[in-house]
Amino acid sequence: MGLFAATRRNASLVGDRRMTAVNELVQGIRIVKFMGWEQAIMKRIQSIRSEEMGQFSKLHTLRSAMVIIMSFQPALVSFIVFTFAHRYFDEEITATRIFPALALSLIHI
């Protein structure tokens, strides 16, 4: 399983734990109020929520990194191909060779 999928799964599991805790609170609100457990239960729910937000932060950081990589990939590939062609094939790089190649490499399929 990839890093992105594992992070997404962890975020879902933590979210499920938080929802379970909130449901327990709602279902047992009379007992919680009677026994004075409001602060303890809220602290438990807040700690789970903090963990969930950490997972979401990690997930969005990974997503941002993927978008950045995918955005620069066509330009990077073109640069590598032209550098390789110029260095190892002793080809002169002219506008008549660069523009069609760039146009084809930057087409998003």
Contacts in CASP RR format, 6 or more apart in sequence:
PFRMAT RR
TARGET T0000
AUTHOR 0000-0000-0000
METHOD contacts of the structure
MODEL  1
MGLFAATRRNASLVGDRRMTAVNELVQGIRIVKFMGWEQAIMKRIQSIRS
EEMGQFSKLHTLRSAMVIIMSFQPALVSFIVFTFAHRYFDEEITATRIFP
ALALSLIHI
1 9 0 8 1.000
3 62 0 8 1.000
4 59 0 8 1.000
4 62 0 8 1.000
4 63 0 8 1.000
4 66 0 8 1.000
7 55 0 8 1.000
7 58 0 8 1.000
7 59 0 8 1.000
7 62 0 8 1.000
8 59 0 8 1.000
10 55 0 8 1.000
11 52 0 8 1.000
11 55 0 8 1.000
11 56 0 8 1.000
11 58 0 8 1.000
11 59 0 8 1.000
14 48 0 8 1.000
14 51 0 8 1.000
14 52 0 8 1.000
14 55 0 8 1.000
15 48 0 8 1.000
15 52 0 8 1.000
17 48 0 8 1.000
18 45 0 8 1.000
18 48 0 8 1.000
18 49 0 8 1.000
18 52 0 8 1.000
21 41 0 8 1.000
21 44 0 8 1.000
21 45 0 8 1.000
21 48 0 8 1.000
22 45 0 8 1.000
25 32 0 8 1.000
25 41 0 8 1.000
25 45 0 8 1.000
31 37 0 8 1.000
32 38 0 8 1.000
32 41 0 8 1.000
74 105 0 8 1.000
74 106 0 8 1.000
74 108 0 8 1.000
75 106 0 8 1.000
77 105 0 8 1.000
78 101 0 8 1.000
78 102 0 8 1.000
78 105 0 8 1.000
78 106 0 8 1.000
81 101 0 8 1.000
81 105 0 8 1.000
82 93 0 8 1.000
82 98 0 8 1.000
82 101 0 8 1.000
85 91 0 8 1.000
85 93 0 8 1.000
86 93 0 8 1.000
91 97 0 8 1.000
END
